[in-house]
Amino acid sequence: MLEATAKVPQGGYMEALRLLGADLPPPLAGGDLEIQQRMLRAISEARLGQLEIADRELRRAKTVCDLTHSRLKAELLSISGMVALQHGETEAADSMFHDGLELARKEQDKYLLSVIQLNLSLSALQKERYDEALDWSRDSAEVARSINAELILEKDLANAGWAYYKLGDPERALTNFQQAEVQAARCGATMDRIRRLHNAGLAQYQLHNRKEAEAYYQRALDLAQSVQSLDDILDTNTDLAFLLLESGELKLAKEKCDAALRIAAKMGDKSDLDEPMFVQALLAVKAGNRKTADDLLTKLELASADFPSLRWKVQDELAKLYAEDGELVRADEGFRKSINTFEEQRSTLENEESKLPFFTNASQVYGDYAEYLVNHGRPDEALKLIDLGRARTLLEGLGIAKKESRSMLRDNLDPRNLAHRLGGPILSYWLGPNESYLWAISSKQIRLFKLPNEAEISQRVRRYQANVERSNDFLSIDSESGRKLYESLIEPAQPMIPKGSKVFIIADGSLNQLNFETLLVPEPTLHYWIEDAVVVNASSIRMLAAFVRHSRAKTPGGLLLIGDAIPPDATFQELPNASREAAAVEKYFPPDQREVFTREKAVPSAYLDSHPERYAYIHFVAHGTASRMTPLESAVILSRTPGDPDKFKLYARDIKRYPLRAELVTIAACYGSGARAYAGEGLVGLAWAFLRAGSHYVAGALWAVSDSSTPQLMDQMYAAMQRGNTPDIAMREAKLSLLHSQGTFRKPRYWGSFQMYAGS
């Protein structure tokens, strides 16, 4: 029994069945040993695809358990639930898991408690309820950690990784899968290793690292074949087929797809056929067999009702098929159905951190429909569609948009009227794999311009950004990438941009990391675009509509200034000019209209306890950190809290919980804008958190700021606001003062890091 128990996690199902093949002799039958024997047989048979035999073993085990009132009832419920999951019977599985959970708690069996919580997280994943899955995984891990159950912790790590992957966060998922694979190898859990390798391949594929993905898939397939794990052989063949299909290797893709279909048929579970059948349909499209593709996709649309993440892809492919066949009414209907399926799935998410990356999953669906609308003479509808996907988490958090936002496609928002009320044009970008779009919106017209594809634009952005951060002076040393970016991103719309007017930029993808002000205008003489326009960054057209409404509202008064902190450790050096910057800012406010916390008083609670909603201006002079993996853990670095020295970070996740009515929040810290751009949401970090809290404007930095130039920049900005200028105009005046100086601060490295974001 012990030997068989050890074989199962290693994938030795046939060996386990051989060891446990004989029935127990009469003296040992009819008790706990028989229940254990039949549970192990059931697990092994289920893993080998023999679900009917597994069910029979579990029924017999239950009979013995009921007759003897065995203490193994909770474990039997857990294993029965796992087999039910393999049948696709999630509701029955959940019922068994919850019954088992109650028994485990009553018996204070921590190991079994963590196992059942782990199984509940797996069930939630199968139902595509990712918030719930993460909660169960965390609960399981907490219990497992208390008893050093390493194998359970490995599985919790992997389940959380799968939730992140399905939420559209492959970077975070990949880290989890890689760590789980190492831990599984250390525990000797071969089956878990196979799945972690396979899932790491999926994450690499989603990150567009095709070679790395294929290498992970092949390692998983080799290991799965060595232990004859049919489930894993099927899944890995299917995903290899996807990869080969997109790489144009159609013959090899068909071979892998056919192998997956044969295994799925052998296993007898209809849901196992769905993914390979989807590949089969895509292969039929490539081969020009449109009738076959249509039949397969139509069948899949019905079969995938309980799997929205597959269903919206199927509906999108059907819509594209109809569009290519000229069936435009059916194409429109198909695209809308696809988006509705995605939106219904998104509406199940409650956790804001889960929502942030989720739009990544549907960016292709939205992009496909937008491309269809553009190519069929409906660019204004395409603009409205794209804006539907922008800043959704931000807008919902601020109460500007509701979850049920599908009706937004039919709203009455007029972008031209909005541009008129803003007093300047809006430039809205969408970067796509085939081509990108710019919608230029003025008070009189909306014009669409086609741009180079995402890869080409992103390459230029990276090259130019690297040159900016190297402190190049482009007016002396011309930059081709800076001019090319201007020519592709701004020049097409230049006739719609009056000289000196405000321009509202709604960026996408890599453009979120670009300060448009630094782009090089070639005529009449080479100069930076900041000389021609007041640039304001926005998240969406709907966000700008809220921004305009607020512009007429009365804001509270006074300044809250926090900074010039005592460095908490050697990681963060003293900022020599922080006190100079603090003095430069506070001098513009009378003593009774300012609250200043510096040095040992500059602790996180100074912000949280000061009722920040009372202030019109909030200013931080400090170090900042931007977390790429978990952006809401980005933080302002302050002094250590007396009595609690571990508290010295003001986190983005805490900032967003305190509603603001500020006219301007300034984060004079490195990377205040954030390090991670999510599809639809843009950069998420400290600036996003202050926008989410309700600030009208937020000034944040795209890269490391200079402690030398920032005090001068801030002094000039507040001086300009004192003269009655709005924050966006004041920021531009301050930047121009540095640009027109004769010193090193004229370079965009020093004035270009700060961006002005329009909030609610």
C-alpha positions in Angstrom: 0.0 0.0 0.0 2.8 2.4 0.9 4.7 1.6 -2.3 1.6 2.2 -4.4 1.0 5.5 -2.6 4.5 6.6 -3.5 4.0 5.6 -7.2 0.9 7.6 -7.8 2.4 11.1 -7.7 5.2 9.9 -9.9 2.7 8.8 -12.6 3.3 5.1 -11.9 -0.4 4.3 -12.2 0.0 0.9 -13.9 2.6 -0.1 -11.3 0.2 1.0 -8.5 -2.6 -1.1 -10.0 -0.3 -4.1 -10.3 0.7 -3.7 -6.6 -2.9 -3.4 -5.6 -4.5 -5.8 -8.1 -5.3 -8.6 -5.7 -8.3 -8.2 -3.3 -7.4 -8.2 0.4 -7.6 -11.5 2.3 -10.8 -11.8 4.4 -9.1 -10.8 7.7 -8.1 -7.5 6.2 -11.1 -6.8 3.9 -14.0 -4.7 5.0 -12.0 -2.1 6.9 -9.8 1.0 6.4 -7.2 -0.9 4.4 -9.8 -1.9 1.8 -11.0 1.7 1.6 -7.4 3.0 1.1 -6.8 0.3 -1.5 -9.9 1.2 -3.5 -9.2 4.9 -3.3 -5.7 4.4 -4.8 -7.1 2.1 -7.5 -9.7 4.8 -8.3 -7.1 7.5 -8.6 -4.9 5.3 -10.9 -7.8 4.2 -13.1 -9.1 7.8 -13.4 -5.7 9.1 -14.4 -5.5 6.3 -17.1 -8.9 7.4 -18.5 -10.8 4.5 -17.0 -13.5 6.6 -15.3 -16.1 3.9 -15.1 -13.8 1.5 -13.3 -12.7 4.4 -11.0 -16.4 5.1 -10.2 -17.0 1.4 -9.4 -14.0 1.3 -7.0 -15.3 4.4 -5.2 -18.8 3.0 -4.8 -17.4 -0.1 -3.2 -15.1 2.0 -0.9 -18.2 4.1 0.1 -20.1 1.0 1.0 -17.3 -0.2 3.3 -16.9 3.3 4.7 -20.7 3.6 5.5 -20.8 0.2 7.2 -17.7 0.8 9.4 -18.3 4.5 10.0 -14.6 5.0 9.0 -12.6 8.1 9.8 -11.5 8.0 6.1 -14.8 9.4 5.0 -13.4 12.9 4.5 -10.5 11.6 2.4 -12.9 9.4 0.4 -15.1 12.5 -0.3 -12.0 14.4 -1.5 -10.9 11.7 -3.9 -14.5 11.1 -5.1 -14.7 14.8 -5.8 -11.5 14.7 -7.8 -12.9 11.9 -10.0 -16.1 13.8 -10.4 -14.1 16.8 -11.6 -12.5 14.6 -14.2 -16.0 13.7 -15.4 -16.7 17.4 -15.7 -19.2 17.2 -12.9 -18.1 20.3 -11.0 -21.3 20.9 -8.9 -21.2 17.3 -7.6 -17.5 17.6 -6.9 -18.0 20.8 -5.0 -20.7 19.2 -2.8 -18.3 16.4 -2.0 -15.4 18.8 -1.2 -17.5 20.9 1.1 -18.8 17.8 3.0 -15.2 16.6 3.3 -14.1 20.1 4.4 -16.6 20.1 7.2 -15.4 16.7 8.4 -11.7 17.6 8.2 -12.4 20.7 10.3 -14.3 18.7 12.9 -11.5 16.2 13.1 -8.8 19.0 13.1 -7.0 17.2 10.3 -4.9 20.0 8.9 -3.3 18.0 6.1 -6.7 16.9 4.8 -8.1 20.4 5.3 -5.3 21.8 3.1 -5.8 19.1 0.5 -9.6 19.7 0.2 -9.1 23.5 0.0 -6.6 22.8 -2.8 -9.2 20.7 -4.6 -11.7 23.5 -4.2 -9.3 25.9 -5.9 -8.9 23.4 -8.7 -12.7 23.1 -9.1 -13.0 26.9 -9.2 -10.4 27.0 -11.9 -12.3 24.5 -13.9 -15.4 26.7 -13.6 -13.2 29.7 -14.6 -13.9 31.5 -11.3 -10.4 32.8 -10.8 -10.9 35.1 -7.8 -12.4 32.2 -5.9 -9.6 29.9 -7.0 -7.0 32.3 -5.7 -8.8 32.6 -2.3 -8.9 28.8 -1.9 -5.2 28.5 -2.9 -4.2 31.0 -0.3 -6.3 29.3 2.4 -4.7 25.9 1.5 -1.2 27.3 1.4 -1.7 28.9 4.9 -2.6 25.6 6.4 0.0 23.6 4.4 2.7 26.0 5.5 1.8 25.5 9.2 2.5 21.7 8.8 5.4 21.9 6.3 3.3 20.1 3.6 5.7 20.9 0.7 3.8 19.0 -2.0 0.5 20.8 -1.2 2.4 24.1 -1.2 3.8 23.3 -4.7 0.3 22.6 -5.9 -1.1 25.8 -4.4 1.7 27.7 -6.1 0.8 26.1 -9.5 -3.0 26.6 -9.0 -2.4 30.3 -8.3 -0.2 30.4 -11.4 -3.0 29.0 -13.5 -5.4 31.6 -12.2 -2.9 34.4 -13.1 -2.4 32.9 -16.5 -6.2 32.8 -17.2 -6.5 36.3 -15.8 -4.1 37.5 -18.5 -1.0 37.9 -16.4 1.5 35.4 -18.0 4.6 37.1 -16.4 3.4 36.4 -12.9 2.1 32.9 -14.0 5.4 31.9 -15.5 7.2 32.7 -12.2 4.8 30.5 -10.3 5.1 27.6 -12.8 8.8 27.7 -12.8 9.0 27.7 -9.0 6.4 25.0 -8.7 8.3 22.8 -11.3 11.5 23.0 -9.2 9.6 22.2 -6.0 7.8 19.3 -7.8 11.1 17.8 -8.9 12.5 18.1 -5.3 9.4 16.3 -4.0 9.6 13.6 -6.7 6.1 14.5 -8.0 6.6 13.5 -11.7 3.0 14.2 -12.7 3.1 17.7 -11.2 6.4 18.4 -13.0 4.8 17.5 -16.4 2.0 20.0 -15.8 4.2 22.8 -14.5 6.5 22.4 -17.6 3.5 22.4 -19.9 2.0 25.5 -18.2 5.3 27.3 -18.3 5.2 26.7 -22.0 1.7 28.2 -22.2 2.9 31.3 -20.3 5.9 31.7 -22.6 3.7 31.3 -25.6 1.4 34.1 -24.3 4.5 36.2 -23.8 5.4 35.6 -27.5 8.5 33.6 -26.6 7.8 30.8 -29.1 11.1 28.9 -28.9 11.0 28.8 -25.1 7.4 27.7 -25.2 8.2 24.8 -27.6 11.1 23.7 -25.5 8.8 23.5 -22.4 6.1 21.7 -24.3 8.6 19.1 -25.6 10.0 18.5 -22.1 6.5 18.0 -20.8 5.6 15.7 -23.6 8.7 13.5 -23.2 8.0 13.1 -19.5 4.3 12.5 -20.0 5.1 9.7 -22.6 7.6 8.1 -20.2 4.8 7.6 -17.6 2.0 7.2 -20.2 -0.1 10.1 -18.7 -2.8 10.4 -21.4 -4.3 13.6 -20.0 -0.9 15.3 -20.3 0.0 13.8 -23.7 -3.3 15.1 -25.0 -2.9 18.6 -23.6 0.7 19.0 -24.7 0.0 17.7 -28.2 -2.9 20.2 -28.5 -0.8 23.2 -27.5 2.1 22.1 -29.7 -0.4 22.0 -32.5 -1.5 25.6 -31.7 2.1 26.8 -31.7 3.0 25.0 -35.0 -0.2 26.3 -36.6 0.7 30.0 -35.8 4.3 29.3 -37.0 2.9 28.2 -40.4 4.1 24.5 -40.0 0.7 23.1 -41.0 1.7 19.5 -41.6 3.3 19.1 -38.2 0.4 21.0 -36.6 -2.0 18.5 -38.1 0.0 15.5 -36.9 0.0 16.8 -33.3 -3.7 17.7 -33.6 -4.6 14.2 -34.9 -2.7 12.6 -32.1 -4.6 14.7 -29.5 -7.9 13.8 -31.1 -7.1 10.1 -31.0 -6.2 10.3 -27.3 -9.4 12.3 -26.5 -11.6 9.8 -28.3 -9.9 7.0 -26.3 -10.4 8.7 -23.0 -14.1 9.1 -23.7 -14.7 12.5 -22.0 -16.3 14.8 -24.6 -14.8 18.0 -23.0 -11.3 16.6 -23.8 -12.2 17.0 -27.5 -12.9 20.7 -27.4 -9.4 22.2 -27.6 -8.0 19.8 -30.3 -11.3 20.3 -32.3 -10.6 24.1 -32.2 -7.2 23.5 -33.6 -8.8 21.2 -36.2 -11.2 24.0 -37.2 -8.3 26.6 -37.5 -6.4 24.1 -39.7 -9.5 23.8 -41.9 -9.6 27.6 -42.2 -5.9 27.6 -43.3 -6.6 24.8 -45.8 -9.5 26.7 -47.3 -12.1 24.0 -46.1 -14.6 26.6 -45.0 -17.5 24.2 -44.7 -15.6 21.9 -42.4 -14.4 24.9 -40.4 -17.9 26.3 -40.1 -19.3 22.9 -38.9 -16.6 22.4 -36.3 -16.8 25.9 -34.9 -20.6 25.9 -34.8 -20.5 22.6 -32.9 -17.8 23.9 -30.6 -19.8 27.1 -29.8 -22.6 24.9 -28.4 -20.1 22.5 -26.6 -18.2 25.3 -24.9 -21.1 27.0 -23.1 -19.5 26.2 -19.7 -16.0 27.4 -20.9 -16.2 31.1 -21.7 -12.5 31.5 -22.4 -12.7 29.0 -25.3 -16.2 30.1 -26.3 -15.3 33.8 -27.0 -12.4 32.6 -29.2 -14.6 30.2 -31.1 -17.2 33.0 -31.7 -14.5 35.4 -32.8 -13.2 32.8 -35.4 -16.8 32.2 -36.6 -17.3 36.0 -37.1 -14.1 36.3 -39.1 -15.2 33.3 -41.2 -18.5 35.0 -42.0 -16.8 38.3 -42.7 -14.5 36.7 -45.2 -17.5 35.0 -46.9 -19.3 38.4 -47.1 -22.0 37.4 -44.6 -21.7 40.8 -42.8 -24.9 40.6 -40.7 -23.7 37.2 -39.3 -20.2 38.6 -38.8 -21.5 41.5 -36.8 -23.6 39.3 -34.7 -20.6 36.9 -34.1 -18.2 39.6 -33.0 -20.8 41.0 -30.6 -21.5 37.6 -29.2 -17.8 37.0 -28.6 -17.5 40.3 -26.8 -20.6 39.6 -24.7 -19.2 36.2 -23.7 -16.0 37.9 -22.6 -17.8 40.6 -20.7 -20.0 38.1 -18.9 -16.9 36.3 -17.8 -15.2 39.6 -16.7 -18.3 40.4 -14.6 -17.7 37.4 -12.4 -14.4 39.0 -11.1 -14.7 41.0 -7.8 -11.1 41.6 -7.0 -9.7 44.7 -8.6 -6.2 43.2 -9.0 -7.8 40.3 -10.9 -9.6 42.7 -13.2 -6.5 44.8 -14.1 -4.8 42.2 -16.5 -8.0 40.5 -17.6 -8.6 42.6 -20.8 -5.4 41.0 -22.2 -7.5 37.9 -22.8 -9.8 39.7 -25.2 -7.5 42.3 -26.8 -7.4 40.1 -30.0 -11.2 39.8 -30.0 -11.7 43.6 -29.7 -8.9 44.1 -32.2 -10.5 41.7 -34.7 -13.9 43.5 -34.5 -12.2 46.9 -34.7 -10.3 45.9 -37.8 -13.5 44.5 -39.3 -15.4 47.8 -38.6 -12.5 49.9 -40.0 -12.3 47.9 -43.2 -16.1 48.1 -43.7 -16.2 51.9 -43.5 -17.3 52.2 -39.8 -14.3 53.8 -38.1 -16.4 55.8 -35.6 -18.0 52.5 -34.3 -14.5 51.0 -34.1 -13.4 54.0 -31.9 -16.3 53.5 -29.6 -15.6 49.8 -29.4 -11.9 50.3 -28.6 -12.8 52.8 -25.9 -15.1 50.3 -24.3 -12.1 48.3 -23.4 -10.1 51.2 -22.0 -9.5 51.9 -18.3 -12.4 49.7 -17.3 -11.1 48.9 -13.9 -10.4 52.5 -13.2 -13.8 53.7 -14.5 -15.7 51.1 -12.5 -13.8 51.8 -9.4 -14.6 55.5 -9.7 -18.3 54.8 -10.4 -18.0 56.3 -13.9 -18.9 53.0 -15.6 -20.9 50.0 -14.5 -19.9 46.4 -14.8 -22.7 45.8 -17.3 -20.9 48.0 -19.8 -21.9 46.2 -23.0 -24.5 48.9 -23.5 -21.7 51.4 -23.8 -21.5 50.5 -27.4 -24.8 52.2 -27.8 -24.2 55.2 -25.6 -24.6 58.8 -26.7 -21.1 60.1 -25.9 -20.0 62.4 -28.8 -16.2 62.5 -29.0 -16.3 65.7 -31.1 -18.4 67.5 -28.6 -16.0 66.3 -25.9 -13.0 67.7 -27.9 -14.8 71.0 -28.1 -15.4 71.1 -24.3 -11.8 70.1 -23.6 -10.5 72.9 -25.8 -8.2 70.7 -27.8 -8.0 67.5 -29.9 -7.9 63.9 -28.7 -5.5 61.4 -30.2 -6.5 57.8 -29.4 -4.2 55.0 -30.4 -4.6 51.2 -30.8 -1.6 49.0 -31.6 -2.4 45.8 -33.4 -0.3 42.9 -34.8 -1.2 43.6 -38.4 -1.7 47.4 -38.4 -2.3 50.1 -35.8 -4.8 52.9 -35.7 -4.9 56.6 -34.7 -8.2 58.3 -34.2 -7.7 62.1 -34.3 -10.8 63.8 -32.8 -11.4 67.5 -33.1 -14.5 69.6 -32.4 -15.4 69.3 -36.1 -14.4 65.8 -37.2 -13.1 62.3 -36.4 -10.3 61.0 -38.7 -8.8 57.6 -38.8 -5.1 57.0 -39.7 -3.5 53.6 -40.2 -0.1 53.3 -38.6 2.7 50.6 -38.6 2.1 47.4 -36.7 2.7 47.1 -33.0 6.1 45.4 -33.3 7.6 48.2 -35.5 6.3 51.0 -33.2 7.4 49.2 -30.0 10.9 48.7 -31.4 11.2 52.5 -32.2 9.8 53.4 -28.7 12.4 51.2 -27.0 15.2 52.5 -29.0 14.3 56.2 -28.5 13.5 55.7 -24.8 17.0 54.2 -24.3 18.5 57.3 -26.0 16.5 59.7 -23.8 17.6 57.9 -20.6 21.2 58.1 -21.8 20.9 61.9 -21.5 21.3 62.6 -25.2 20.7 66.1 -26.5 18.7 65.4 -29.7 18.8 69.0 -30.9 22.5 68.6 -31.2 22.5 64.9 -32.1 19.6 64.1 -34.4 17.6 60.9 -33.5 16.0 59.0 -36.3 13.8 57.1 -34.0 12.5 60.3 -32.4 11.7 61.8 -35.8 10.2 58.6 -37.1 7.9 58.3 -34.1 6.7 61.9 -34.6 6.1 61.2 -38.3 4.1 58.1 -37.7 2.3 59.0 -34.5 1.6 62.8 -34.7 2.3 64.1 -38.2 -0.8 62.5 -39.8 -3.0 64.5 -37.4 -1.0 67.7 -37.3 -3.5 69.7 -39.4 -6.1 69.1 -36.7 -3.8 70.4 -33.9 -3.7 74.2 -33.6 -0.3 75.5 -32.5 -0.1 75.8 -28.7 -3.3 73.9 -28.1 -3.9 71.2 -25.5 -3.7 67.6 -26.9 -5.1 64.7 -25.0 -3.2 61.5 -25.6 -4.9 58.1 -25.1 -2.0 55.7 -25.5 -1.9 51.9 -26.0 0.7 49.2 -25.4 4.4 50.5 -25.5 3.2 54.0 -26.1 2.3 54.2 -22.4 6.1 54.3 -21.8 6.7 57.2 -24.2 6.6 60.9 -23.4 5.1 62.3 -26.6 6.5 65.8 -25.6 10.0 64.5 -26.3 9.3 63.6 -29.9 11.3 65.5 -32.6 9.5 67.8 -35.0 11.7 68.3 -38.1 10.1 71.5 -39.4 10.7 74.5 -39.6 13.8 73.6 -37.6 14.3 70.5 -35.4 12.5 70.9 -32.1 10.7 69.0 -29.4 6.9 68.6 -29.7 6.4 70.2 -26.3 7.1 73.5 -28.0 4.0 73.1 -30.1 1.4 71.6 -27.7 0.3 71.2 -24.1 0.3 67.4 -23.8 -2.1 65.7 -21.3 -2.3 61.9 -20.9 -5.7 60.2 -20.4 -7.0 56.7 -20.0 -10.1 56.8 -22.2 -12.6 59.0 -23.8 -15.1 58.3 -21.0 -12.4 59.3 -18.4 -12.0 62.6 -20.3 -15.8 63.1 -20.1 -15.6 62.8 -16.3 -12.5 65.1 -16.3 -14.5 67.9 -18.2 -17.4 67.6 -15.7 -15.0 68.0 -12.8 -13.2 71.0 -14.4 -16.2 73.1 -13.5 -16.5 71.8 -9.9 -15.1 73.5 -6.9 -12.0 71.8 -5.4 -10.9 71.9 -1.7 -8.0 74.1 -0.7 -4.5 73.7 0.8 -1.4 71.6 0.5 -0.4 68.3 2.0 3.3 67.7 1.6 5.1 64.5 2.7 8.7 63.6 2.1 12.4 64.3 2.7 12.2 61.1 4.7 14.9 59.4 6.7 16.1 56.5 4.5 14.8 53.3 6.1 17.8 51.3 5.0 20.9 51.3 2.8 18.8 50.4 -0.3 17.5 54.0 -0.4 20.1 56.8 -0.2 19.5 60.2 1.3 18.0 62.7 -1.2 20.3 65.8 -0.8 17.9 68.2 -2.5 14.6 66.9 -1.0 14.5 69.6 1.7 15.1 72.2 -1.0 12.2 70.9 -3.1 9.9 70.7 -0.1 10.8 74.4 0.8 10.3 75.4 -2.9 6.7 73.9 -2.9 5.5 74.9 0.5 6.4 78.6 0.1 3.4 79.0 -2.3 0.9 78.2 0.5 0.3 80.3 3.6 1.0 78.4 6.9 -2.6 77.9 7.7 -3.2 76.3 4.3 -0.5 73.7 4.4 0.3 70.5 6.3 4.0 69.4 6.0 5.4 66.0 7.2 9.2 65.7 6.8 12.1 63.6 8.2 10.9 61.4 11.1 7.3 62.6 10.7 7.1 61.5 7.1 5.7 58.1 7.8 2.9 56.2 5.8 0.3 57.0 8.5 0.9 60.7 8.0 -0.8 60.4 4.7 -3.5 57.9 5.7 -4.5 59.8 8.9 -4.4 63.3 7.5 -7.8 63.2 5.7 -6.2 63.6 2.2 -9.6 64.4 0.8 -9.4 67.9 2.3 -6.5 69.0 0.2 -6.4 70.6 -3.3 -2.7 69.7 -3.7 -0.8 66.7 -2.5 3.0 66.5 -3.0 5.5 63.7 -2.3 9.2 64.3 -2.2 10.6 60.8 -1.8 12.0 57.6 -3.3 9.5 55.4 -5.1 9.4 51.8 -6.2 7.4 50.4 -9.1 6.5 46.7 -8.9 6.2 45.1 -12.3 4.8 41.7 -11.1 2.2 43.2 -8.6 1.8 46.9 -9.6 -0.4 47.7 -6.6 2.6 47.0 -4.4 4.3 50.0 -5.9 5.1 52.3 -3.1 6.3 55.7 -1.9 9.3 55.1 0.4 9.0 57.1 3.7 10.5 57.0 7.2 10.2 54.0 9.5 7.2 54.1 11.8 8.2 54.3 15.5 7.3 51.1 17.2 6.8 49.3 13.9 10.0 49.6 11.9 8.8 47.4 9.0 6.2 50.1 8.1 7.9 52.6 5.8 6.0 52.1 2.5 2.9 53.9 1.4 1.5 51.3 -1.0 -0.6 51.9 -4.1 -3.2 49.4 -2.9 -3.7 51.6 0.2 -3.7 54.9 -1.7 -6.6 53.9 -3.9 -8.8 53.1 -0.8 -8.8 56.8 0.3 -11.1 58.9 -1.8 -9.6 62.2 -3.0 -10.9 65.5 -4.4 -7.4 66.9 -5.2 -6.8 69.2 -8.1 -3.2 67.8 -8.4 -1.2 65.0 -6.8 2.5 65.2 -7.6 4.7 62.1 -7.1 8.2 63.5 -7.3 9.7 60.0 -7.1 11.3 57.6 -9.5 8.9 55.5 -11.7 5.8 57.1 -10.1 3.9 56.3 -13.3 4.5 52.6 -12.9 6.5 49.9 -14.6 3.7 47.7 -16.0 1.3 48.5 -18.7 -1.8 46.4 -18.9 -3.8 46.0 -22.1 -6.7 48.6 -21.9 -5.7 49.9 -18.5 -2.3 51.5 -19.4 0.5 52.0 -16.8 -0.5 50.8 -13.4 1.4 52.0 -10.3 1.3 55.0 -8.0 -0.1 57.4 -10.5 -2.9 55.0 -11.4 -3.7 54.6 -7.7 -4.1 58.4 -7.2 -6.3 58.5 -10.3 -8.3 55.6 -8.9 -8.7 57.6 -5.6 -10.2 60.5 -7.5 -7.5 63.1 -8.2 -8.2 65.5 -11.1 -4.6 65.6 -12.2 -1.6 63.4 -11.3 2.0 64.1 -12.1 4.1 61.0 -12.2 7.5 60.0 -13.6 8.1 57.4 -16.4 11.8 56.8 -15.3 14.3 57.7 -12.6 14.0 61.4 -11.8 17.0 63.7 -11.0 17.3 64.9 -7.5 19.1 67.9 -8.9 16.7 69.1 -11.5 13.4 68.2 -9.9 13.3 71.0 -7.2 13.8 73.6 -10.0 11.0 71.9 -12.1 8.6 71.9 -9.2 9.3 75.4 -8.1 8.6 76.6 -11.7 5.4 74.5 -11.9 3.9 75.9 -8.6 4.9 79.4 -9.6 3.0 79.0 -12.8 -0.1 77.7 -10.9 0.2 80.6 -8.6 -0.3 82.8 -11.7 -3.6 81.1 -12.4 -2.5 78.3 -14.8 -4.0 74.9 -14.7 -1.6 72.0 -13.7 -1.1 70.8 -17.3 -0.1 74.3 -18.6 2.0 74.9 -15.5 3.9 71.7 -15.9 4.6 72.6 -19.5 5.9 76.0 -18.6 8.2 74.5 -16.0 9.5 72.0 -18.5 10.1 74.7 -21.1 12.1 76.7 -18.5 14.5 73.8 -18.2 14.5 73.1 -22.0 15.4 76.7 -22.7 18.1 76.9 -20.1 21.8 76.6 -21.1 22.7 73.9 -18.6 22.5 70.1 -18.8 18.8 70.3 -17.6 17.8 71.2 -21.1 18.0 67.5 -22.1 14.7 65.5 -22.2 16.3 63.1 -19.6 15.6 65.8 -17.0 12.3 67.4 -17.9 10.7 64.6 -19.9 10.4 62.0 -17.1 7.3 63.7 -15.6 3.9 63.2 -17.3 0.6 64.9 -16.5 -2.3 62.5 -16.3 -6.0 63.6 -16.5 -8.1 62.0 -13.8 -11.7 61.9 -12.8 
